[in-house]
Amino acid sequence: KYVDIDEQIEKSTQKRISDIFLQKGENFFRLIETEKIKQLCNTNEKQIISTGGGAFEKEVNRKILQNNGIVIYLKTSPKEIYERIKLETHRPLLRKNFNIENISKIIEQREKNYKKADIIILTDNKNPQEIVKEIIGAIYDRDISTN
């Protein structure tokens, strides 16, 4: 089962993420995000949980996610991120000054925590099928080395 944290938050609050940021602020959003992560990790379901880029910044979220599964960082260059999302208008942290330099700054700030992921996959110049194959291979290799 695939679960997107942002979609879950939008569904439960009946508000877009960008509206939550505007009306209540990032701290309020991060509290909801942590609660959703706790809820999803408290089930016995096997699932892929997609978090937003800032979720792994909070230590409590990192611990919950790492204690309940394998965390994969899909590492992408700022230029590639820009190309992928340049037409999107709902990203609150990129609403102002949306450019490669700003994306670079956000990644630079988060990189120390992103590197704590169990698996890091480079995604530049790869299609989704190639990335999925690489993820499956990395999980398989990880399982072999831990058994």
matplotlib code that plots the C-alpha trace (Angstrom):
import matplotlib.pyplot as plt

x = [0.0, 1.3, 0.5, 1.4, 1.6, 0.7, -2.4, -3.5, -3.1, -5.1, -7.8, -8.1, -8.0, -9.9, -7.3, -4.4, -0.9, -0.2, -3.3, -2.3, 1.1, -0.5, -3.2, -1.5, 2.2, 4.8, 5.0, 1.3, 1.7, 4.7, 2.6, 0.0, 2.6, 4.2, 0.8, 0.1, 3.5, 2.8, -0.6, 0.7, 3.6, 1.3, -0.4, 0.6, 0.1, 3.0, 3.2, 5.3, 5.0, 5.9, 6.9, 7.4, 11.0, 10.9, 9.4, 12.8, 14.1, 12.3, 14.2, 10.9, 9.8, 13.2, 13.1, 9.5, 10.2, 13.6, 12.2, 9.3, 10.8, 13.5, 14.0, 15.0, 16.4, 15.7, 18.6, 18.1, 20.1, 18.6, 18.5, 16.6, 14.2, 13.6, 12.8, 10.4, 8.4, 8.7, 5.1, 3.7, 2.3, 1.5, 4.9, 4.9, 8.6, 9.3, 6.5, 8.9, 12.1, 11.5, 14.8, 17.7, 19.7, 16.8, 16.3, 20.1, 19.9, 17.0, 18.8, 22.0, 20.2, 18.5, 21.4, 22.8, 19.5, 18.8, 22.1, 20.7, 18.4, 19.1, 19.4, 20.3, 19.3, 20.5, 17.6, 18.9, 18.4, 16.4, 12.8, 10.5, 11.0, 14.8, 14.5, 12.1, 14.5, 17.4, 15.3, 14.3, 18.0, 19.2, 16.6, 17.5, 21.2, 20.5, 18.4, 21.2, 23.8, 21.8, 20.9]
y = [0.0, 3.5, 6.3, 10.0, 11.9, 15.2, 13.7, 12.2, 15.6, 17.3, 14.7, 14.8, 18.7, 19.4, 22.0, 22.1, 22.0, 25.5, 26.8, 25.2, 26.9, 30.2, 30.1, 28.2, 28.2, 25.6, 24.5, 23.6, 21.7, 19.8, 18.7, 17.3, 15.6, 13.9, 12.6, 11.2, 9.5, 8.0, 6.8, 5.2, 3.5, 2.1, -0.2, -3.7, -3.0, -3.3, 0.1, 2.6, 5.9, 9.0, 12.0, 15.5, 16.8, 18.4, 15.5, 13.8, 17.1, 16.3, 13.8, 12.3, 11.6, 10.1, 7.8, 6.6, 6.0, 4.2, 2.1, 0.9, 0.3, 1.1, 4.8, 5.6, 9.0, 9.6, 12.0, 14.5, 17.5, 21.0, 21.4, 18.2, 19.1, 22.4, 20.8, 18.3, 20.7, 24.1, 24.0, 23.2, 26.0, 24.4, 24.1, 26.5, 26.6, 27.4, 29.9, 32.8, 32.9, 29.6, 28.9, 26.4, 28.4, 28.4, 24.6, 24.2, 26.0, 23.9, 20.6, 21.9, 22.5, 19.1, 17.0, 16.0, 14.4, 13.0, 11.1, 9.2, 7.3, 3.5, 3.6, 6.5, 6.3, 8.8, 9.7, 12.2, 11.1, 8.0, 7.2, 5.8, 2.2, 2.5, 4.0, 1.3, -1.4, 0.2, 0.5, -3.2, -4.2, -2.0, -3.6, -7.1, -6.4, -4.9, -8.0, -10.3, -8.5, -8.4, -12.1]
z = [0.0, -0.9, 1.5, 0.9, 4.2, 2.6, 0.9, 4.3, 6.0, 3.2, 3.5, 7.3, 7.6, 4.4, 3.5, 1.1, 2.6, 1.3, 3.0, 6.3, 6.0, 5.3, 7.9, 10.8, 10.0, 9.5, 13.1, 13.2, 9.9, 11.4, 14.4, 12.2, 10.1, 13.1, 14.2, 10.8, 10.8, 14.2, 13.1, 9.9, 11.7, 14.4, 12.0, 11.1, 7.4, 5.0, 3.3, 1.5, 3.3, 1.3, 3.5, 2.5, 2.3, 5.8, 7.7, 8.3, 9.8, 13.1, 15.3, 16.5, 12.9, 12.1, 15.1, 14.4, 10.7, 11.3, 14.1, 11.9, 8.5, 6.0, 5.2, 1.7, 0.6, -3.1, -3.6, -6.5, -7.6, -7.2, -11.0, -11.4, -8.6, -10.2, -13.6, -12.0, -10.0, -11.8, -12.8, -9.4, -7.4, -4.0, -2.4, 0.5, 1.2, -2.4, -3.0, -2.8, -4.7, -6.5, -8.1, -8.2, -5.6, -3.1, -3.6, -3.1, 0.2, 1.5, 0.5, 2.1, 5.4, 5.3, 4.0, 7.4, 8.3, 4.9, 5.1, 8.1, 5.8, 5.6, 1.8, -0.5, -4.2, -6.7, -9.0, -11.5, -15.2, -14.2, -14.9, -12.1, -13.2, -13.0, -9.5, -8.3, -9.6, -7.7, -4.5, -4.7, -5.3, -2.4, -0.1, -1.2, -0.7, 2.7, 3.7, 2.6, 4.5, 7.8, 7.7]

ax = plt.figure().add_subplot(projection="3d")
ax.plot(x, y, z, "-o")
ax.set_aspect("equal")
plt.show()
